[in-house]
Amino acid sequence: MKANCTLENSDWGKTRLLEGTTTSVPGAKGFTSIDFPAADVSDPPVRIEVDLGADRTIGSVTLRPRTDAGGSGGLPR
């Protein structure tokens, strides 16, 4: 798995991208990009590459927002 702008620490990491966690909990918050100084994240765009080991048809991809206070405008969800 590759990601160009990922936060890697004890709570966050690209390896957590596919684990299915839908809420941010201490020790396993999921995947997030690094902190950007502004809302415009187009330079560079955030890219994630997942190697599935073989060509496969993908039916859908679900992106979920962070649910911790820091990732949701300071408001808990």
All heavy atoms as a GROMACS GRO file, in nm:
protein
  560
    1MET      N    1   0.085  -0.116   0.000
    1MET     CA    2   0.000   0.000   0.000
    1MET      C    3   0.090   0.123   0.000
    1MET      O    4   0.188   0.127   0.074
    1MET     CB    5  -0.089  -0.002   0.123
    1MET     CG    6  -0.192   0.104   0.121
    1MET     SD    7  -0.318   0.086   0.249
    1MET     CE    8  -0.351  -0.087   0.252
    2LYS      N    9   0.055   0.221  -0.080
    2LYS     CA   10   0.132   0.344  -0.087
    2LYS      C   11   0.036   0.463  -0.071
    2LYS      O   12  -0.075   0.460  -0.121
    2LYS     CB   13   0.203   0.358  -0.221
    2LYS     CG   14   0.304   0.250  -0.249
    2LYS     CD   15   0.363   0.271  -0.388
    2LYS     CE   16   0.454   0.157  -0.427
    2LYS     NZ   17   0.502   0.171  -0.564
    3ALA      N   18   0.083   0.564  -0.003
    3ALA     CA   19   0.008   0.689   0.010
    3ALA      C   20   0.110   0.802   0.016
    3ALA      O   21   0.210   0.791   0.085
    3ALA     CB   22  -0.079   0.688   0.135
    4ASN      N   23   0.085   0.910  -0.058
    4ASN     CA   24   0.185   1.016  -0.066
    4ASN      C   25   0.175   1.119   0.046
    4ASN      O   26   0.270   1.191   0.070
    4ASN     CB   27   0.178   1.086  -0.202
    4ASN     CG   28   0.051   1.168  -0.221
    4ASN    OD1   29  -0.053   1.134  -0.167
    4ASN    ND2   30   0.060   1.272  -0.298
    5CYS      N   31   0.065   1.129   0.114
    5CYS     CA   32   0.047   1.232   0.217
    5CYS      C   33  -0.022   1.172   0.339
    5CYS      O   34  -0.130   1.214   0.378
    5CYS     CB   35  -0.038   1.347   0.162
    5CYS     SG   36   0.035   1.437   0.027
    6THR      N   37   0.038   1.072   0.401
    6THR     CA   38  -0.028   1.003   0.512
    6THR      C   39   0.036   1.038   0.646
    6THR      O   40   0.156   1.057   0.656
    6THR     CB   41  -0.025   0.850   0.491
    6THR    OG1   42  -0.092   0.787   0.599
    6THR    CG2   43   0.115   0.797   0.482
    7LEU      N   44  -0.046   1.047   0.747
    7LEU     CA   45   0.002   1.063   0.884
    7LEU      C   46   0.027   0.923   0.939
    7LEU      O   47  -0.062   0.837   0.934
    7LEU     CB   48  -0.102   1.136   0.969
    7LEU     CG   49  -0.069   1.154   1.117
    7LEU    CD1   50   0.058   1.238   1.133
    7LEU    CD2   51  -0.184   1.219   1.189
    8GLU      N   52   0.147   0.899   0.987
    8GLU     CA   53   0.184   0.768   1.041
    8GLU      C   54   0.226   0.785   1.187
    8GLU      O   55   0.325   0.850   1.216
    8GLU     CB   56   0.301   0.708   0.961
    8GLU     CG   57   0.271   0.682   0.815
    8GLU     CD   58   0.183   0.560   0.792
    8GLU    OE1   59   0.181   0.469   0.878
    8GLU    OE2   60   0.115   0.558   0.689
    9ASN      N   61   0.147   0.731   1.278
    9ASN     CA   62   0.183   0.728   1.420
    9ASN      C   63   0.105   0.615   1.487
    9ASN      O   64   0.050   0.529   1.418
    9ASN     CB   65   0.160   0.865   1.486
    9ASN     CG   66   0.015   0.909   1.486
    9ASN    OD1   67  -0.076   0.827   1.490
    9ASN    ND2   68  -0.008   1.039   1.482
   10SER      N   69   0.097   0.613   1.618
   10SER     CA   70   0.031   0.502   1.687
   10SER      C   71  -0.120   0.497   1.665
   10SER      O   72  -0.182   0.394   1.687
   10SER     CB   73   0.062   0.508   1.836
   10SER     OG   74   0.011   0.628   1.892
   11ASP      N   75  -0.181   0.607   1.623
   11ASP     CA   76  -0.325   0.611   1.598
   11ASP      C   77  -0.362   0.600   1.451
   11ASP      O   78  -0.465   0.546   1.416
   11ASP     CB   79  -0.385   0.742   1.651
   11ASP     CG   80  -0.390   0.747   1.802
   11ASP    OD1   81  -0.418   0.644   1.864
   11ASP    OD2   82  -0.365   0.855   1.858
   12TRP      N   83  -0.278   0.655   1.365
   12TRP     CA   84  -0.309   0.668   1.222
   12TRP      C   85  -0.206   0.596   1.137
   12TRP      O   86  -0.090   0.590   1.172
   12TRP     CB   87  -0.310   0.816   1.181
   12TRP     CG   88  -0.403   0.900   1.260
   12TRP    CD1   89  -0.370   0.980   1.366
   12TRP    CD2   90  -0.543   0.914   1.243
   12TRP    NE1   91  -0.483   1.042   1.415
   12TRP    CE2   92  -0.589   1.004   1.341
   12TRP    CE3   93  -0.634   0.860   1.154
   12TRP    CZ2   94  -0.724   1.041   1.352
   12TRP    CZ3   95  -0.767   0.897   1.165
   12TRP    CH2   96  -0.810   0.986   1.262
   13GLY      N   97  -0.249   0.548   1.021
   13GLY     CA   98  -0.153   0.488   0.930
   13GLY      C   99  -0.218   0.430   0.806
   13GLY      O  100  -0.336   0.394   0.807
   14LYS      N  101  -0.141   0.421   0.699
   14LYS     CA  102  -0.195   0.368   0.574
   14LYS      C  103  -0.233   0.221   0.586
   14LYS      O  104  -0.322   0.174   0.516
   14LYS     CB  105  -0.099   0.392   0.460
   14LYS     CG  106   0.033   0.323   0.473
   14LYS     CD  107   0.126   0.361   0.360
   14LYS     CE  108   0.262   0.300   0.386
   14LYS     NZ  109   0.370   0.390   0.359
   15THR      N  110  -0.170   0.146   0.677
   15THR     CA  111  -0.207   0.006   0.694
   15THR      C  112  -0.348  -0.009   0.752
   15THR      O  113  -0.408  -0.115   0.741
   15THR     CB  114  -0.107  -0.069   0.784
   15THR    OG1  115  -0.103  -0.005   0.911
   15THR    CG2  116   0.031  -0.071   0.722
   16ARG      N  117  -0.400   0.097   0.812
   16ARG     CA  118  -0.536   0.093   0.869
   16ARG      C  119  -0.644   0.129   0.768
   16ARG      O  120  -0.762   0.128   0.801
   16ARG     CB  121  -0.543   0.187   0.989
   16ARG     CG  122  -0.458   0.139   1.104
   16ARG     CD  123  -0.490   0.216   1.230
   16ARG     NE  124  -0.434   0.148   1.343
   16ARG     CZ  125  -0.327   0.190   1.408
   16ARG    NH1  126  -0.266   0.300   1.371
   16ARG    NH2  127  -0.281   0.122   1.510
   17LEU      N  128  -0.604   0.158   0.646
   17LEU     CA  129  -0.698   0.200   0.543
   17LEU      C  130  -0.805   0.096   0.514
   17LEU      O  131  -0.920   0.130   0.490
   17LEU     CB  132  -0.620   0.234   0.416
   17LEU     CG  133  -0.698   0.292   0.300
   17LEU    CD1  134  -0.752   0.429   0.338
   17LEU    CD2  135  -0.610   0.304   0.178
   18LEU      N  136  -0.770  -0.029   0.518
   18LEU     CA  137  -0.862  -0.135   0.479
   18LEU      C  138  -0.916  -0.218   0.595
   18LEU      O  139  -0.980  -0.320   0.573
   18LEU     CB  140  -0.792  -0.229   0.379
   18LEU     CG  141  -0.739  -0.163   0.252
   18LEU    CD1  142  -0.663  -0.265   0.169
   18LEU    CD2  143  -0.853  -0.103   0.173
   19GLU      N  144  -0.896  -0.177   0.718
   19GLU     CA  145  -0.936  -0.261   0.831
   19GLU      C  146  -1.084  -0.253   0.864
   19GLU      O  147  -1.134  -0.330   0.944
   19GLU     CB  148  -0.851  -0.232   0.955
   19GLU     CG  149  -0.871  -0.096   1.013
   19GLU     CD  150  -0.775  -0.069   1.127
   19GLU    OE1  151  -0.674  -0.139   1.143
   19GLU    OE2  152  -0.802   0.026   1.201
   20GLY      N  153  -1.157  -0.160   0.806
   20GLY     CA  154  -1.301  -0.154   0.826
   20GLY      C  155  -1.349  -0.071   0.943
   20GLY      O  156  -1.468  -0.065   0.970
   21THR      N  157  -1.259  -0.007   1.014
   21THR     CA  158  -1.298   0.079   1.126
   21THR      C  159  -1.372   0.201   1.073
   21THR      O  160  -1.325   0.266   0.981
   21THR     CB  161  -1.175   0.123   1.207
   21THR    OG1  162  -1.107   0.006   1.253
   21THR    CG2  163  -1.214   0.210   1.324
   22THR      N  164  -1.488   0.231   1.129
   22THR     CA  165  -1.567   0.346   1.081
   22THR      C  166  -1.571   0.462   1.179
   22THR      O  167  -1.627   0.566   1.147
   22THR     CB  168  -1.712   0.303   1.047
   22THR    OG1  169  -1.773   0.249   1.164
   22THR    CG2  170  -1.712   0.200   0.936
   23THR      N  171  -1.517   0.443   1.299
   23THR     CA  172  -1.509   0.553   1.395
   23THR      C  173  -1.367   0.560   1.451
   23THR      O  174  -1.299   0.459   1.463
   23THR     CB  175  -1.608   0.535   1.512
   23THR    OG1  176  -1.583   0.412   1.576
   23THR    CG2  177  -1.752   0.541   1.463
   24SER      N  178  -1.325   0.679   1.485
   24SER     CA  179  -1.190   0.702   1.536
   24SER      C  180  -1.185   0.671   1.685
   24SER      O  181  -1.255   0.735   1.764
   24SER     CB  182  -1.149   0.847   1.513
   24SER     OG  183  -1.146   0.875   1.375
   25VAL      N  184  -1.104   0.571   1.722
   25VAL     CA  185  -1.086   0.537   1.863
   25VAL      C  186  -0.936   0.540   1.893
   25VAL      O  187  -0.855   0.512   1.807
   25VAL     CB  188  -1.145   0.398   1.898
   25VAL    CG1  189  -1.295   0.397   1.879
   25VAL    CG2  190  -1.081   0.289   1.814
   26PRO      N  191  -0.896   0.577   2.013
   26PRO     CA  192  -0.754   0.581   2.047
   26PRO      C  193  -0.684   0.449   2.017
   26PRO      O  194  -0.736   0.343   2.050
   26PRO     CB  195  -0.753   0.612   2.196
   26PRO     CG  196  -0.882   0.685   2.220
   26PRO     CD  197  -0.980   0.620   2.126
   27GLY      N  198  -0.570   0.457   1.950
   27GLY     CA  199  -0.493   0.339   1.916
   27GLY      C  200  -0.527   0.277   1.782
   27GLY      O  201  -0.453   0.194   1.732
   28ALA      N  202  -0.640   0.316   1.725
   28ALA     CA  203  -0.682   0.261   1.595
   28ALA      C  204  -0.779   0.358   1.528
   28ALA      O  205  -0.895   0.326   1.507
   28ALA     CB  206  -0.745   0.124   1.612
   29LYS      N  207  -0.732   0.479   1.499
   29LYS     CA  208  -0.821   0.580   1.443
   29LYS      C  209  -0.845   0.563   1.294
   29LYS      O  210  -0.942   0.612   1.242
   29LYS     CB  211  -0.768   0.719   1.474
   29LYS     CG  212  -0.777   0.752   1.622
   29LYS     CD  213  -0.734   0.893   1.650
   29LYS     CE  214  -0.749   0.923   1.798
   29LYS     NZ  215  -0.709   1.060   1.831
   30GLY      N  216  -0.755   0.496   1.223
   30GLY     CA  217  -0.775   0.474   1.080
   30GLY      C  218  -0.669   0.541   0.996
   30GLY      O  219  -0.554   0.554   1.036
   31PHE      N  220  -0.709   0.586   0.878
   31PHE     CA  221  -0.620   0.654   0.785
   31PHE      C  222  -0.657   0.801   0.780
   31PHE      O  223  -0.774   0.836   0.782
   31PHE     CB  224  -0.634   0.595   0.644
   31PHE     CG  225  -0.561   0.676   0.539
   31PHE    CD1  226  -0.427   0.653   0.514
   31PHE    CD2  227  -0.625   0.776   0.468
   31PHE    CE1  228  -0.358   0.728   0.420
   31PHE    CE2  229  -0.557   0.851   0.374
   31PHE     CZ  230  -0.423   0.827   0.350
   32THR      N  231  -0.557   0.887   0.771
   32THR     CA  232  -0.580   1.029   0.745
   32THR      C  233  -0.460   1.084   0.672
   32THR      O  234  -0.349   1.031   0.683
   32THR     CB  235  -0.606   1.109   0.875
   32THR    OG1  236  -0.654   1.240   0.840
   32THR    CG2  237  -0.482   1.121   0.961
   33SER      N  238  -0.483   1.189   0.596
   33SER     CA  239  -0.371   1.255   0.530
   33SER      C  240  -0.299   1.343   0.632
   33SER      O  241  -0.347   1.365   0.743
   33SER     CB  242  -0.422   1.341   0.413
   33SER     OG  243  -0.509   1.440   0.460
   34ILE      N  244  -0.184   1.393   0.593
   34ILE     CA  245  -0.111   1.485   0.680
   34ILE      C  246  -0.191   1.613   0.695
   34ILE      O  247  -0.286   1.638   0.621
   34ILE     CB  248   0.029   1.514   0.622
   34ILE    CG1  249   0.018   1.575   0.482
   34ILE    CG2  250   0.116   1.393   0.624
   34ILE    CD1  251   0.150   1.624   0.423
   35ASP      N  252  -0.155   1.695   0.791
   35ASP     CA  253  -0.221   1.824   0.809
   35ASP      C  254  -0.184   1.917   0.694
   35ASP      O  255  -0.066   1.931   0.661
   35ASP     CB  256  -0.181   1.889   0.941
   35ASP     CG  257  -0.237   1.814   1.060
   35ASP    OD1  258  -0.343   1.752   1.046
   35ASP    OD2  259  -0.175   1.819   1.167
   36PHE      N  260  -0.281   1.979   0.633
   36PHE     CA  261  -0.259   2.077   0.527
   36PHE      C  262  -0.285   2.215   0.583
   36PHE      O  263  -0.374   2.233   0.666
   36PHE     CB  264  -0.352   2.050   0.408
   36PHE     CG  265  -0.312   1.930   0.328
   36PHE    CD1  266  -0.361   1.804   0.359
   36PHE    CD2  267  -0.225   1.942   0.221
   36PHE    CE1  268  -0.324   1.693   0.286
   36PHE    CE2  269  -0.186   1.832   0.147
   36PHE     CZ  270  -0.237   1.707   0.179
   37PRO      N  271  -0.209   2.316   0.540
   37PRO     CA  272  -0.227   2.450   0.594
   37PRO      C  273  -0.355   2.519   0.548
   37PRO      O  274  -0.395   2.618   0.605
   37PRO     CB  275  -0.103   2.525   0.543
   37PRO     CG  276  -0.060   2.450   0.422
   37PRO     CD  277  -0.098   2.307   0.446
   38ALA      N  278  -0.420   2.466   0.443
   38ALA     CA  279  -0.543   2.527   0.391
   38ALA      C  280  -0.635   2.417   0.341
   38ALA      O  281  -0.595   2.301   0.329
   38ALA     CB  282  -0.509   2.624   0.278
   39ALA      N  283  -0.757   2.452   0.308
   39ALA     CA  284  -0.854   2.355   0.259
   39ALA      C  285  -0.818   2.300   0.122
   39ALA      O  286  -0.862   2.192   0.084
   39ALA     CB  287  -0.993   2.417   0.256
   40ASP      N  288  -0.738   2.372   0.043
   40ASP     CA  289  -0.699   2.328  -0.091
   40ASP      C  290  -0.591   2.220  -0.079
   40ASP      O  291  -0.478   2.249  -0.046
   40ASP     CB  292  -0.648   2.446  -0.173
   40ASP     CG  293  -0.607   2.405  -0.314
   40ASP    OD1  294  -0.629   2.288  -0.352
   40ASP    OD2  295  -0.552   2.490  -0.386
   41VAL      N  296  -0.628   2.095  -0.104
   41VAL     CA  297  -0.533   1.984  -0.097
   41VAL      C  298  -0.495   1.934  -0.236
   41VAL      O  299  -0.449   1.822  -0.252
   41VAL     CB  300  -0.588   1.867  -0.011
   41VAL    CG1  301  -0.607   1.912   0.132
   41VAL    CG2  302  -0.715   1.812  -0.069
   42SER      N  303  -0.514   2.018  -0.338
   42SER     CA  304  -0.489   1.975  -0.476
   42SER      C  305  -0.342   1.979  -0.513
   42SER      O  306  -0.303   1.925  -0.616
   42SER     CB  307  -0.571   2.060  -0.573
   42SER     OG  308  -0.531   2.196  -0.564
   43ASP      N  309  -0.258   2.040  -0.434
   43ASP     CA  310  -0.116   2.049  -0.468
   43ASP      C  311  -0.031   2.008  -0.349
   43ASP      O  312  -0.008   2.091  -0.261
   43ASP     CB  313  -0.080   2.190  -0.512
   43ASP     CG  314   0.063   2.199  -0.564
   43ASP    OD1  315   0.111   2.099  -0.620
   43ASP    OD2  316   0.125   2.305  -0.549
   44PRO      N  317   0.018   1.889  -0.336
   44PRO     CA  318  -0.010   1.776  -0.425
   44PRO      C  319  -0.142   1.710  -0.387
   44PRO      O  320  -0.182   1.716  -0.271
   44PRO     CB  321   0.105   1.680  -0.397
   44PRO     CG  322   0.136   1.702  -0.252
   44PRO     CD  323   0.111   1.851  -0.230
   45PRO      N  324  -0.210   1.647  -0.484
   45PRO     CA  325  -0.334   1.575  -0.448
   45PRO      C  326  -0.299   1.454  -0.362
   45PRO      O  327  -0.191   1.398  -0.372
   45PRO     CB  328  -0.391   1.533  -0.583
   45PRO     CG  329  -0.274   1.532  -0.676
   45PRO     CD  330  -0.179   1.638  -0.625
   46VAL      N  331  -0.389   1.415  -0.276
   46VAL     CA  332  -0.369   1.297  -0.194
   46VAL      C  333  -0.395   1.174  -0.281
   46VAL      O  334  -0.500   1.162  -0.343
   46VAL     CB  335  -0.463   1.297  -0.071
   46VAL    CG1  336  -0.449   1.170   0.009
   46VAL    CG2  337  -0.436   1.419   0.015
   47ARG      N  338  -0.296   1.084  -0.286
   47ARG     CA  339  -0.309   0.962  -0.366
   47ARG      C  340  -0.284   0.841  -0.277
   47ARG      O  341  -0.194   0.842  -0.193
   47ARG     CB  342  -0.209   0.962  -0.481
   47ARG     CG  343  -0.239   1.064  -0.587
   47ARG     CD  344  -0.147   1.051  -0.706
   47ARG     NE  345  -0.006   1.055  -0.673
   47ARG     CZ  346   0.066   1.168  -0.661
   47ARG    NH1  347   0.008   1.283  -0.676
   47ARG    NH2  348   0.193   1.162  -0.631
   48ILE      N  349  -0.364   0.738  -0.300
   48ILE     CA  350  -0.349   0.612  -0.228
   48ILE      C  351  -0.348   0.501  -0.332
   48ILE      O  352  -0.431   0.499  -0.422
   48ILE     CB  353  -0.466   0.589  -0.130
   48ILE    CG1  354  -0.470   0.702  -0.027
   48ILE    CG2  355  -0.454   0.454  -0.062
   48ILE    CD1  356  -0.597   0.706   0.052
   49GLU      N  357  -0.252   0.410  -0.318
   49GLU     CA  358  -0.243   0.296  -0.410
   49GLU      C  359  -0.250   0.168  -0.327
   49GLU      O  360  -0.176   0.151  -0.231
   49GLU     CB  361  -0.110   0.301  -0.485
   49GLU     CG  362  -0.089   0.187  -0.580
   49GLU     CD  363   0.046   0.196  -0.649
   49GLU    OE1  364   0.090   0.308  -0.685
   49GLU    OE2  365   0.109   0.090  -0.665
   50VAL      N  366  -0.343   0.080  -0.364
   50VAL     CA  367  -0.360  -0.047  -0.295
   50VAL      C  368  -0.334  -0.159  -0.395
   50VAL      O  369  -0.397  -0.166  -0.500
   50VAL     CB  370  -0.503  -0.060  -0.238
   50VAL    CG1  371  -0.522  -0.196  -0.170
   50VAL    CG2  372  -0.533   0.054  -0.142
   51ASP      N  373  -0.239  -0.247  -0.365
   51ASP     CA  374  -0.209  -0.362  -0.450
   51ASP      C  375  -0.292  -0.480  -0.402
   51ASP      O  376  -0.271  -0.530  -0.291
   51ASP     CB  377  -0.059  -0.394  -0.443
   51ASP     CG  378  -0.019  -0.507  -0.536
   51ASP    OD1  379  -0.108  -0.574  -0.593
   51ASP    OD2  380   0.102  -0.527  -0.552
   52LEU      N  381  -0.386  -0.524  -0.483
   52LEU     CA  382  -0.473  -0.636  -0.446
   52LEU      C  383  -0.415  -0.770  -0.488
   52LEU      O  384  -0.480  -0.873  -0.472
   52LEU     CB  385  -0.612  -0.615  -0.508
   52LEU     CG  386  -0.683  -0.487  -0.465
   52LEU    CD1  387  -0.814  -0.471  -0.540
   52LEU    CD2  388  -0.707  -0.486  -0.316
   53GLY      N  389  -0.295  -0.770  -0.546
   53GLY     CA  390  -0.228  -0.894  -0.582
   53GLY      C  391  -0.262  -0.947  -0.720
   53GLY      O  392  -0.191  -1.030  -0.773
   54ALA      N  393  -0.372  -0.902  -0.778
   54ALA     CA  394  -0.413  -0.944  -0.911
   54ALA      C  395  -0.519  -0.846  -0.961
   54ALA      O  396  -0.574  -0.768  -0.882
   54ALA     CB  397  -0.471  -1.085  -0.908
   55ASP      N  398  -0.547  -0.850  -1.090
   55ASP     CA  399  -0.654  -0.765  -1.143
   55ASP      C  400  -0.786  -0.810  -1.084
   55ASP      O  401  -0.817  -0.930  -1.081
   55ASP     CB  402  -0.660  -0.775  -1.296
   55ASP     CG  403  -0.542  -0.707  -1.363
   55ASP    OD1  404  -0.472  -0.629  -1.296
   55ASP    OD2  405  -0.522  -0.730  -1.484
   56ARG      N  406  -0.862  -0.716  -1.033
   56ARG     CA  407  -0.993  -0.746  -0.973
   56ARG      C  408  -1.090  -0.634  -1.010
   56ARG      O  409  -1.051  -0.520  -1.026
   56ARG     CB  410  -0.983  -0.754  -0.822
   56ARG     CG  411  -0.887  -0.858  -0.772
   56ARG     CD  412  -0.889  -0.864  -0.620
   56ARG     NE  413  -0.780  -0.940  -0.567
   56ARG     CZ  414  -0.777  -1.072  -0.555
   56ARG    NH1  415  -0.879  -1.142  -0.597
   56ARG    NH2  416  -0.673  -1.134  -0.503
   57THR      N  417  -1.216  -0.670  -1.019
   57THR     CA  418  -1.320  -0.571  -1.041
   57THR      C  419  -1.360  -0.514  -0.905
   57THR      O  420  -1.386  -0.588  -0.811
   57THR     CB  421  -1.443  -0.635  -1.108
   57THR    OG1  422  -1.402  -0.690  -1.233
   57THR    CG2  423  -1.553  -0.533  -1.129
   58ILE      N  424  -1.363  -0.381  -0.895
   58ILE     CA  425  -1.403  -0.313  -0.772
   58ILE      C  426  -1.546  -0.263  -0.790
   58ILE      O  427  -1.575  -0.185  -0.880
   58ILE     CB  428  -1.310  -0.194  -0.741
   58ILE    CG1  429  -1.164  -0.239  -0.737
   58ILE    CG2  430  -1.352  -0.124  -0.613
   58ILE    CD1  431  -1.131  -0.332  -0.624
   59GLY      N  432  -1.636  -0.309  -0.706
   59GLY     CA  433  -1.776  -0.271  -0.717
   59GLY      C  434  -1.804  -0.134  -0.658
   59GLY      O  435  -1.888  -0.060  -0.710
   60SER      N  436  -1.734  -0.099  -0.551
   60SER     CA  437  -1.755   0.032  -0.489
   60SER      C  438  -1.640   0.063  -0.394
   60SER      O  439  -1.569  -0.027  -0.350
   60SER     CB  440  -1.887   0.037  -0.413
   60SER     OG  441  -1.883  -0.049  -0.301
   61VAL      N  442  -1.625   0.190  -0.366
   61VAL     CA  443  -1.528   0.239  -0.269
   61VAL      C  444  -1.604   0.334  -0.178
   61VAL      O  445  -1.675   0.422  -0.224
   61VAL     CB  446  -1.411   0.312  -0.338
   61VAL    CG1  447  -1.319   0.377  -0.236
   61VAL    CG2  448  -1.335   0.217  -0.430
   62THR      N  449  -1.589   0.316  -0.048
   62THR     CA  450  -1.657   0.402   0.049
   62THR      C  451  -1.552   0.482   0.124
   62THR      O  452  -1.463   0.425   0.186
   62THR     CB  453  -1.740   0.319   0.148
   62THR    OG1  454  -1.834   0.240   0.075
   62THR    CG2  455  -1.813   0.409   0.246
   63LEU      N  456  -1.564   0.613   0.119
   63LEU     CA  457  -1.477   0.702   0.196
   63LEU      C  458  -1.557   0.756   0.313
   63LEU      O  459  -1.670   0.801   0.296
   63LEU     CB  460  -1.427   0.817   0.108
   63LEU     CG  461  -1.349   0.777  -0.017
   63LEU    CD1  462  -1.314   0.901  -0.098
   63LEU    CD2  463  -1.225   0.699   0.019
   64ARG      N  464  -1.500   0.751   0.430
   64ARG     CA  465  -1.568   0.801   0.550
   64ARG      C  466  -1.487   0.913   0.611
   64ARG      O  467  -1.364   0.907   0.612
   64ARG     CB  468  -1.586   0.688   0.651
   64ARG     CG  469  -1.670   0.575   0.597
   64ARG     CD  470  -1.701   0.477   0.707
   64ARG     NE  471  -1.769   0.360   0.657
   64ARG     CZ  472  -1.900   0.351   0.639
   64ARG    NH1  473  -1.977   0.453   0.667
   64ARG    NH2  474  -1.954   0.240   0.594
   65PRO      N  475  -1.554   1.014   0.664
   65PRO     CA  476  -1.480   1.124   0.729
   65PRO      C  477  -1.425   1.080   0.864
   65PRO      O  478  -1.474   0.985   0.925
   65PRO     CB  479  -1.587   1.232   0.748
   65PRO     CG  480  -1.714   1.154   0.761
   65PRO     CD  481  -1.697   1.034   0.669
   66ARG      N  482  -1.323   1.152   0.908
   66ARG     CA  483  -1.274   1.130   1.044
   66ARG      C  484  -1.385   1.163   1.142
   66ARG      O  485  -1.465   1.253   1.118
   66ARG     CB  486  -1.154   1.220   1.071
   66ARG     CG  487  -1.029   1.176   0.999
   66ARG     CD  488  -0.916   1.274   1.013
   66ARG     NE  489  -0.885   1.306   1.151
   66ARG     CZ  490  -0.777   1.375   1.187
   66ARG    NH1  491  -0.692   1.419   1.097
   66ARG    NH2  492  -0.754   1.403   1.313
   67THR      N  493  -1.390   1.093   1.253
   67THR     CA  494  -1.493   1.121   1.352
   67THR      C  495  -1.437   1.178   1.482
   67THR      O  496  -1.512   1.203   1.576
   67THR     CB  497  -1.574   0.993   1.385
   67THR    OG1  498  -1.485   0.892   1.434
   67THR    CG2  499  -1.647   0.942   1.262
   68ASP      N  500  -1.305   1.198   1.487
   68ASP     CA  501  -1.248   1.261   1.606
   68ASP      C  502  -1.267   1.412   1.596
   68ASP      O  503  -1.290   1.466   1.488
   68ASP     CB  504  -1.100   1.226   1.620
   68ASP     CG  505  -1.018   1.276   1.503
   68ASP    OD1  506  -1.056   1.247   1.387
   68ASP    OD2  507  -0.916   1.343   1.525
   69ALA      N  508  -1.260   1.482   1.707
   69ALA     CA  509  -1.286   1.625   1.709
   69ALA      C  510  -1.191   1.703   1.620
   69ALA      O  511  -1.230   1.798   1.556
   69ALA     CB  512  -1.280   1.679   1.852
   70GLY      N  513  -1.063   1.663   1.613
   70GLY     CA  514  -0.966   1.735   1.532
   70GLY      C  515  -0.993   1.726   1.383
   70GLY      O  516  -0.955   1.813   1.307
   71GLY      N  517  -1.059   1.620   1.340
   71GLY     CA  518  -1.083   1.601   1.198
   71GLY      C  519  -1.220   1.642   1.152
   71GLY      O  520  -1.254   1.632   1.037
   72SER      N  521  -1.304   1.689   1.243
   72SER     CA  522  -1.441   1.722   1.205
   72SER      C  523  -1.475   1.866   1.243
   72SER      O  524  -1.583   1.894   1.291
   72SER     CB  525  -1.539   1.624   1.270
   72SER     OG  526  -1.524   1.626   1.411
   73GLY      N  527  -1.380   1.955   1.225
   73GLY     CA  528  -1.404   2.096   1.254
   73GLY      C  529  -1.418   2.125   1.402
   73GLY      O  530  -1.476   2.226   1.440
   74GLY      N  531  -1.366   2.035   1.486
   74GLY     CA  532  -1.372   2.058   1.629
   74GLY      C  533  -1.500   2.008   1.695
   74GLY      O  534  -1.518   2.019   1.813
   75LEU      N  535  -1.591   1.955   1.614
   75LEU     CA  536  -1.717   1.907   1.667
   75LEU      C  537  -1.719   1.755   1.671
   75LEU      O  538  -1.699   1.690   1.569
   75LEU     CB  539  -1.835   1.956   1.580
   75LEU     CG  540  -1.847   2.107   1.565
   75LEU    CD1  541  -1.954   2.141   1.463
   75LEU    CD2  542  -1.879   2.171   1.698
   76PRO      N  543  -1.741   1.693   1.784
   76PRO     CA  544  -1.749   1.548   1.789
   76PRO      C  545  -1.870   1.499   1.710
   76PRO      O  546  -1.971   1.567   1.705
   76PRO     CB  547  -1.762   1.516   1.937
   76PRO     CG  548  -1.795   1.642   2.005
   76PRO     CD  549  -1.760   1.756   1.913
   77ARG      N  550  -1.858   1.383   1.651
   77ARG     CA  551  -1.969   1.327   1.574
   77ARG      C  552  -2.021   1.203   1.640
   77ARG      O  553  -1.956   1.134   1.706
   77ARG     CB  554  -1.924   1.294   1.433
   77ARG     CG  555  -1.894   1.417   1.355
   77ARG     CD  556  -1.860   1.380   1.214
   77ARG     NE  557  -1.835   1.506   1.144
   77ARG     CZ  558  -1.836   1.514   1.016
   77ARG    NH1  559  -1.860   1.412   0.942
   77ARG    NH2  560  -1.812   1.628   0.959
   0.00000   0.00000   0.00000
